[in-house]
């Protein structure tokens, strides 16, 4: 069930003595040979190089990634040169593109694995997807979540690490239906695309509302069909209920397929990560939809060691379920979505501009038309964490949350690159994710000596 929204009465406290105890306790584990530490990041919309920069707050963050036994990030950009595919008739907002050489910047930063299933996977059709996979292989980045058919898109990516073999399984719940991969048959090839996790929506409304829908259906001569207490109207499902609202459940067929892949990966690897690109929310964008919790719990039950969410571009809470961490959203890690060099005609006409307008005009107009000024105006999109869970003897021991900022308020060419947050901002970020995690029964302590959040 979806937890209630965090209350403003939450009290965040940390004594200096407890910080020292936490530090000493974690430091004592550093010598353990049976440790496995991950570095987990959210969405990487990377269109510029990282390697030229060397300021301390940037390099300190890079060391967090490099020092992990295995580092993961969600790749929400396509690596291509605009010639391998063609722009789809629609996209997730920006038709994503970066030069294939940018893939090596993620390797330079220390990343080992990336997920491919998201609402931009097919922005440049199958050609863009294939070019991205080619670039990732050239950069020695293990991937999962997209492929030539459904079986290949579902398949795990495997990576060897100091702490054992790691399997990555990547899916998306946010996508256009034509973007999802199709199954292969003996007599016909499958459809290239992403690995989907669909969901069902039921609207719980009053009987009076059901009667109104029936009346509209009669007037239209179509669209209303009732079976028992469930009504189908113009493609949506309604139920008369005293509990109002929108309820979601995971698609049983997709869930069964993913669970089977997780169970097989459990036998083939020492560690299993399941990651999902999921924008869908409950009562606020910081609270995951019900089906997301249902899905995360199911894959943990099937043998996954952790579930990593991304997509809504904001932080969501953390849950520890069955001793395994669930990160409902790690928000943004790199957010360079306004320095894509070339965009198709539809991007400009969607903003009411001439199809030959330059990119800067298109991005400016989009922000002007967006509610509240769009992504650039709200600092919540530019603050996040890099999560570092550590396992000892196969059991979750602790999680460190390294607060990062992405340059809110800087010029377009400068913002979007992550650095470790300063102490004041870091504490604010950790307090924020602590409030979001409280409904899941997770306590996060702020260690002011190291400017990190700690989950024991």
VEXDRENVEX-426581 format. One record per residue (C-alpha): residue number from 1; chain; y, z, x. Coordinates in steps of 0.25 Angstrom, whole numbers, plus 2048, in hexadecimal, padded with zeros to 3 digits. Layout:
N
resi; chain; Y; Z; X
NUM; A; Y; Z; X
...
//
This chain:
456
resi; chain; Y; Z; X
1; A; 800; 800; 800
2; A; 80E; 7FD; 805
3; A; 815; 80A; 809
4; A; 823; 80E; 803
5; A; 82F; 80A; 80A
6; A; 833; 814; 815
7; A; 83C; 81F; 810
8; A; 84A; 822; 816
9; A; 846; 831; 817
10; A; 83C; 82E; 823
11; A; 83F; 837; 82E
12; A; 83E; 832; 83C
13; A; 83D; 83D; 847
14; A; 838; 83E; 855
15; A; 839; 84A; 85E
16; A; 83B; 848; 86D
17; A; 82F; 850; 870
18; A; 826; 848; 868
19; A; 82B; 83B; 86F
20; A; 827; 841; 87C
21; A; 81A; 845; 876
22; A; 818; 837; 871
23; A; 81C; 831; 87E
24; A; 813; 839; 886
25; A; 807; 837; 87D
26; A; 809; 828; 87D
27; A; 80B; 828; 88C
28; A; 7FD; 82F; 88E
29; A; 7F6; 823; 887
30; A; 7FC; 81A; 891
31; A; 7F1; 81C; 89B
32; A; 7E6; 819; 891
33; A; 7DD; 80D; 894
34; A; 7D8; 80B; 886
35; A; 7E6; 808; 881
36; A; 7EB; 7FB; 87A
37; A; 7FA; 7F9; 877
38; A; 7FF; 7EE; 86F
39; A; 80E; 7E9; 86D
40; A; 810; 7E3; 860
41; A; 81D; 7DC; 85B
42; A; 822; 7D5; 84F
43; A; 827; 7C7; 84C
44; A; 82B; 7BF; 858
45; A; 834; 7B4; 854
46; A; 837; 7AF; 863
47; A; 83F; 7A3; 866
48; A; 845; 7A7; 873
49; A; 840; 7AC; 881
50; A; 83E; 7BB; 884
51; A; 83B; 7BA; 893
52; A; 849; 7B8; 898
53; A; 84E; 7C6; 893
54; A; 84C; 7D3; 89B
55; A; 854; 7DE; 895
56; A; 84D; 7EC; 896
57; A; 84C; 7EE; 887
58; A; 846; 7E0; 886
59; A; 83C; 7E1; 891
60; A; 838; 7EF; 88D
61; A; 833; 7EA; 880
62; A; 82C; 7DE; 887
63; A; 825; 7E9; 88F
64; A; 820; 7EF; 883
65; A; 819; 7E2; 87F
66; A; 814; 7DF; 88D
67; A; 80E; 7ED; 88F
68; A; 806; 7EC; 883
69; A; 7F7; 7E8; 884
70; A; 7F9; 7DE; 878
71; A; 807; 7D9; 873
72; A; 808; 7D2; 865
73; A; 814; 7CB; 85E
74; A; 815; 7C3; 851
75; A; 81A; 7B5; 855
76; A; 823; 7B0; 84A
77; A; 828; 7A3; 851
78; A; 821; 796; 854
79; A; 820; 790; 862
80; A; 823; 781; 861
81; A; 82C; 776; 865
82; A; 82F; 770; 857
83; A; 825; 765; 859
84; A; 818; 76A; 857
85; A; 819; 76D; 848
86; A; 824; 76B; 83D
87; A; 82C; 775; 835
88; A; 825; 77A; 828
89; A; 82D; 778; 81B
90; A; 830; 787; 81B
91; A; 82F; 792; 825
92; A; 830; 7A1; 826
93; A; 83F; 7A0; 828
94; A; 841; 79A; 835
95; A; 838; 78E; 83A
96; A; 833; 796; 847
97; A; 833; 78F; 854
98; A; 834; 793; 863
99; A; 830; 78B; 86F
100; A; 822; 78D; 874
101; A; 826; 793; 881
102; A; 82C; 79F; 879
103; A; 81D; 7A3; 877
104; A; 81D; 7A7; 886
105; A; 828; 7B1; 884
106; A; 81F; 7B9; 87B
107; A; 814; 7B9; 886
108; A; 81F; 7BD; 890
109; A; 823; 7C9; 887
110; A; 814; 7CE; 887
111; A; 80F; 7C9; 87A
112; A; 800; 7C6; 879
113; A; 7FE; 7C2; 86A
114; A; 806; 7BC; 85F
115; A; 804; 7BA; 850
116; A; 807; 7AD; 84A
117; A; 805; 7AF; 83B
118; A; 813; 7B0; 834
119; A; 81C; 7A8; 82B
120; A; 821; 79F; 836
121; A; 813; 79B; 83B
122; A; 814; 78D; 834
123; A; 823; 78B; 835
124; A; 820; 77E; 83E
125; A; 813; 77B; 837
126; A; 805; 77A; 83E
127; A; 80C; 774; 84A
128; A; 815; 780; 84D
129; A; 80A; 789; 84B
130; A; 801; 782; 855
131; A; 80D; 781; 85F
132; A; 80F; 790; 85E
133; A; 800; 792; 861
134; A; 800; 789; 86D
135; A; 80D; 790; 873
136; A; 806; 79E; 871
137; A; 7F9; 799; 878
138; A; 802; 794; 883
139; A; 809; 7A2; 884
140; A; 7FC; 7A9; 884
141; A; 7FF; 7B0; 876
142; A; 7F3; 7B4; 86D
143; A; 7F6; 7B0; 85F
144; A; 7F0; 7B1; 851
145; A; 7F4; 7AE; 842
146; A; 7F6; 79F; 842
147; A; 7EC; 793; 845
148; A; 7E7; 785; 840
149; A; 7DF; 78B; 835
150; A; 7DD; 799; 82E
151; A; 7D2; 79D; 836
152; A; 7DA; 79B; 843
153; A; 7E6; 7A2; 83D
154; A; 7DE; 7AE; 839
155; A; 7D7; 7AF; 847
156; A; 7DB; 7BA; 850
157; A; 7E2; 7B8; 85E
158; A; 7DB; 7BF; 869
159; A; 7E1; 7C5; 875
160; A; 7DC; 7CD; 881
161; A; 7E4; 7D9; 885
162; A; 7E3; 7E5; 88F
163; A; 7DE; 7ED; 883
164; A; 7D4; 7E4; 87D
165; A; 7D3; 7D7; 875
166; A; 7DD; 7D6; 86A
167; A; 7DC; 7CD; 85D
168; A; 7E9; 7C9; 855
169; A; 7E8; 7C5; 847
170; A; 7F4; 7BF; 840
171; A; 7F8; 7BC; 832
172; A; 804; 7BA; 829
173; A; 807; 7BE; 81B
174; A; 815; 7B7; 81B
175; A; 814; 7A8; 81B
176; A; 814; 79B; 812
177; A; 807; 798; 80C
178; A; 806; 78A; 814
179; A; 807; 792; 821
180; A; 7FA; 799; 820
181; A; 7EE; 793; 827
182; A; 7E2; 78D; 81F
183; A; 7D3; 78E; 821
184; A; 7CB; 784; 829
185; A; 7C0; 77D; 821
186; A; 7B4; 774; 827
187; A; 7BB; 768; 821
188; A; 7CA; 76A; 822
189; A; 7D3; 771; 82C
190; A; 7DA; 77E; 82A
191; A; 7E9; 77F; 828
192; A; 7F1; 784; 834
193; A; 7F9; 790; 831
194; A; 7FA; 7A0; 832
195; A; 7F0; 7AB; 82E
196; A; 7F5; 7B0; 820
197; A; 7F3; 7BD; 81A
198; A; 7F8; 7BB; 80B
199; A; 7FB; 7C5; 801
200; A; 7FB; 7C6; 7F2
201; A; 807; 7CB; 7EA
202; A; 807; 7D2; 7DC
203; A; 814; 7D5; 7D5
204; A; 813; 7E2; 7CC
205; A; 81C; 7E1; 7C1
206; A; 81E; 7E6; 7B3
207; A; 817; 7E0; 7A6
208; A; 825; 7DC; 7A1
209; A; 826; 7D3; 7AE
210; A; 818; 7CD; 7AC
211; A; 81C; 7C9; 79E
212; A; 829; 7C3; 7A3
213; A; 820; 7BB; 7AD
214; A; 817; 7B6; 7A2
215; A; 823; 7B2; 79A
216; A; 829; 7AA; 7A6
217; A; 81B; 7A4; 7A8
218; A; 81B; 79F; 799
219; A; 829; 799; 79A
220; A; 825; 791; 7A7
221; A; 817; 78E; 7A1
222; A; 811; 792; 7AE
223; A; 810; 79D; 7B9
224; A; 80A; 7A9; 7B1
225; A; 7FB; 7AD; 7B1
226; A; 7F5; 7BA; 7AE
227; A; 7E8; 7C0; 7B2
228; A; 7E5; 7CE; 7AE
229; A; 7F1; 7D6; 7B3
230; A; 7F5; 7CC; 7BD
231; A; 7FF; 7C1; 7BB
232; A; 802; 7B5; 7C3
233; A; 80F; 7AF; 7C2
234; A; 815; 7A3; 7CA
235; A; 80B; 7A7; 7D5
236; A; 80E; 7B6; 7D6
237; A; 805; 7C2; 7D0
238; A; 80B; 7CC; 7C7
239; A; 805; 7D9; 7C1
240; A; 80B; 7E2; 7B6
241; A; 80C; 7EF; 7BD
242; A; 814; 7FC; 7BC
243; A; 815; 7FB; 7CB
244; A; 81F; 7F1; 7CE
245; A; 820; 7E9; 7DB
246; A; 81A; 7DE; 7E4
247; A; 80C; 7E1; 7E9
248; A; 804; 7DA; 7F4
249; A; 7F6; 7D9; 7F8
250; A; 7F0; 7D1; 804
251; A; 7E8; 7C4; 801
252; A; 7DA; 7C8; 801
253; A; 7D5; 7BB; 807
254; A; 7DE; 7BB; 813
255; A; 7DC; 7CA; 815
256; A; 7CD; 7C8; 816
257; A; 7CF; 7BD; 820
258; A; 7D8; 7C5; 829
259; A; 7CF; 7D1; 828
260; A; 7C3; 7C9; 82D
261; A; 7CB; 7C4; 839
262; A; 7CF; 7D2; 83C
263; A; 7C1; 7D7; 83B
264; A; 7BC; 7CC; 845
265; A; 7C7; 7CE; 84F
266; A; 7C3; 7DD; 84F
267; A; 7B6; 7D9; 854
268; A; 7BC; 7CF; 85E
269; A; 7C8; 7D7; 864
270; A; 7CB; 7E5; 868
271; A; 7D8; 7E5; 860
272; A; 7DC; 7DE; 854
273; A; 7EB; 7DC; 84F
274; A; 7EE; 7D6; 842
275; A; 7FC; 7D1; 840
276; A; 803; 7CC; 833
277; A; 810; 7C5; 830
278; A; 815; 7CB; 823
279; A; 823; 7CB; 81D
280; A; 81E; 7D1; 810
281; A; 824; 7DE; 80C
282; A; 823; 7E9; 801
283; A; 82F; 7F1; 7FD
284; A; 837; 7ED; 80A
285; A; 836; 7E4; 815
286; A; 832; 7EF; 81E
287; A; 825; 7F3; 815
288; A; 819; 7E9; 816
289; A; 814; 7E3; 809
290; A; 807; 7EA; 804
291; A; 7FE; 7DF; 808
292; A; 802; 7E0; 816
293; A; 7FE; 7EF; 817
294; A; 7F1; 7EB; 810
295; A; 7EE; 7E0; 81A
296; A; 7F2; 7E8; 826
297; A; 7E8; 7F3; 822
298; A; 7DD; 7E9; 81F
299; A; 7DD; 7E3; 82D
300; A; 7DE; 7F1; 833
301; A; 7D1; 7F5; 82B
302; A; 7CB; 7E8; 830
303; A; 7CD; 7EC; 83F
304; A; 7DB; 7E8; 843
305; A; 7E1; 7F2; 84D
306; A; 7EF; 7EF; 848
307; A; 7F8; 7E7; 83E
308; A; 805; 7E1; 842
309; A; 80F; 7DC; 838
310; A; 81B; 7D3; 83A
311; A; 823; 7CA; 831
312; A; 82E; 7D1; 829
313; A; 837; 7D2; 835
314; A; 839; 7E1; 833
315; A; 831; 7ED; 837
316; A; 827; 7F3; 82E
317; A; 81F; 800; 82F
318; A; 813; 803; 837
319; A; 806; 809; 832
320; A; 7FA; 80E; 839
321; A; 7EE; 80B; 830
322; A; 7E0; 80F; 835
323; A; 7E5; 813; 842
324; A; 7EB; 804; 844
325; A; 7F9; 800; 844
326; A; 800; 7F7; 83A
327; A; 80E; 7F2; 83D
328; A; 813; 7ED; 830
329; A; 81E; 7E5; 837
330; A; 823; 7E5; 845
331; A; 82F; 7DD; 841
332; A; 835; 7D3; 84B
333; A; 833; 7D3; 85A
334; A; 83A; 7C6; 85E
335; A; 844; 7C0; 853
336; A; 84A; 7B3; 858
337; A; 849; 7AC; 84B
338; A; 857; 7A6; 84C
339; A; 855; 79F; 859
340; A; 84B; 794; 855
341; A; 850; 787; 85B
342; A; 84C; 77D; 850
343; A; 84A; 77E; 841
344; A; 846; 774; 836
345; A; 84F; 76F; 82C
346; A; 84A; 778; 821
347; A; 84F; 784; 829
348; A; 85D; 77F; 827
349; A; 85C; 77A; 819
350; A; 856; 787; 815
351; A; 864; 78D; 81A
352; A; 86C; 783; 812
353; A; 870; 77B; 81F
354; A; 86F; 76D; 823
355; A; 861; 76A; 829
356; A; 868; 766; 836
357; A; 86F; 774; 838
358; A; 86D; 77B; 845
359; A; 864; 787; 846
360; A; 870; 791; 848
361; A; 876; 78D; 83B
362; A; 868; 78F; 834
363; A; 866; 79D; 839
364; A; 874; 7A1; 836
365; A; 873; 79B; 828
366; A; 866; 7A2; 825
367; A; 86C; 7B0; 82A
368; A; 878; 7AE; 821
369; A; 86F; 7AB; 815
370; A; 865; 7B6; 817
371; A; 867; 7C3; 810
372; A; 86F; 7CD; 819
373; A; 870; 7C3; 824
374; A; 861; 7C1; 827
375; A; 85A; 7C6; 833
376; A; 865; 7C6; 83D
377; A; 86D; 7D0; 834
378; A; 863; 7DB; 833
379; A; 85F; 7E4; 83F
380; A; 851; 7E8; 838
381; A; 84C; 7DA; 83C
382; A; 850; 7DC; 84B
383; A; 849; 7EA; 84D
384; A; 83A; 7EC; 84F
385; A; 82F; 7F2; 858
386; A; 825; 7EE; 862
387; A; 818; 7F6; 85E
388; A; 80F; 7FB; 869
389; A; 802; 801; 863
390; A; 7F9; 807; 86D
391; A; 7EA; 80A; 86B
392; A; 7E1; 813; 873
393; A; 7D2; 812; 872
394; A; 7D4; 808; 867
395; A; 7DC; 812; 85E
396; A; 7EB; 811; 85B
397; A; 7F2; 81B; 864
398; A; 801; 819; 862
399; A; 80B; 80E; 85F
400; A; 819; 80C; 866
401; A; 824; 805; 85F
402; A; 82E; 7FF; 868
403; A; 83B; 7FC; 860
404; A; 841; 7EE; 863
405; A; 84E; 7E7; 85F
406; A; 850; 7D8; 85E
407; A; 85F; 7D7; 860
408; A; 865; 7D8; 852
409; A; 874; 7D4; 852
410; A; 872; 7CB; 85F
411; A; 875; 7BC; 85F
412; A; 86A; 7B3; 859
413; A; 866; 7AF; 867
414; A; 865; 7BD; 86C
415; A; 85E; 7C5; 860
416; A; 84F; 7C5; 85E
417; A; 84A; 7CA; 86B
418; A; 844; 7D8; 86B
419; A; 848; 7E3; 874
420; A; 845; 7F2; 874
421; A; 84F; 7F9; 86B
422; A; 858; 804; 870
423; A; 855; 812; 86D
424; A; 85E; 813; 860
425; A; 859; 806; 85A
426; A; 84B; 809; 85F
427; A; 84B; 816; 857
428; A; 850; 810; 84B
429; A; 845; 805; 84B
430; A; 83A; 80F; 84D
431; A; 840; 818; 842
432; A; 840; 80C; 839
433; A; 831; 808; 83C
434; A; 82E; 817; 83A
435; A; 833; 817; 82C
436; A; 82C; 80B; 829
437; A; 81F; 810; 82E
438; A; 820; 81E; 828
439; A; 81A; 819; 81A
440; A; 80E; 815; 822
441; A; 80C; 823; 827
442; A; 810; 81F; 836
443; A; 819; 828; 83E
444; A; 822; 821; 849
445; A; 828; 82A; 853
446; A; 834; 825; 85B
447; A; 833; 828; 86A
448; A; 841; 828; 86F
449; A; 83D; 829; 87D
450; A; 837; 81B; 87D
451; A; 83E; 816; 870
452; A; 831; 812; 869
453; A; 82A; 816; 85C
454; A; 81D; 81D; 85D
455; A; 811; 81E; 854
456; A; 806; 827; 857
//
